[in-house]
Amino acid sequence: MVDTILDVQEKDIYQNLIFILKFAHMLSLKGIHHIAIIASDYEKSKRFYTEILGFKIDSEINREERESFKLDLSLNGEYVIELFSFPEPPKRPSRPESTGLRHLAFKVDNIEEAIEELIKHDVHPEPVRIDQFTGKKFTFFSDPDDLPLELYEV
């Protein structure tokens, strides 16, 4: 039963990927520009993404008319994340898995070293697993709002 569900899920993922690739070709997409994240506690998330994960602040804007901050973050010189604050944003469920964005995955050279660094900051990833298709190591952890994040050893 579980294998059948996984086969159906893998087939759906494959079909969605084919659709996206065809669509991307039609639009001449060049890549992903950024990922937008809304934080329930802006300062806590700002510290998490900069001090723990190592993102660099490119700009920070206080949008007073919206009672909101917008923080532009880069990683290795590439603009990646827009971190927003809004007054009392509703919670978005991460678990059980549901429709929509599933997680963000970050490449690392050495997963064990990355995990050690996370643990120093009281961030505790799940046990390391092996990708059955690539043989690569990966693990999951969460940001301050329980957004699932992944480390993937390249």
Beta strands, then each sheet from edge to edge (+ up, - down):
strand 1: 35-39
strand 2: 56-63
strand 3: 68-75
strand 4: 78-85
strand 5: 104-108
strand 6: 129-130
strand 7: 137-142
strand 8: 148-153
sheet 1: 1+ 4+ 3- 2+
sheet 2: 5+ 8+ 7- 6+
end
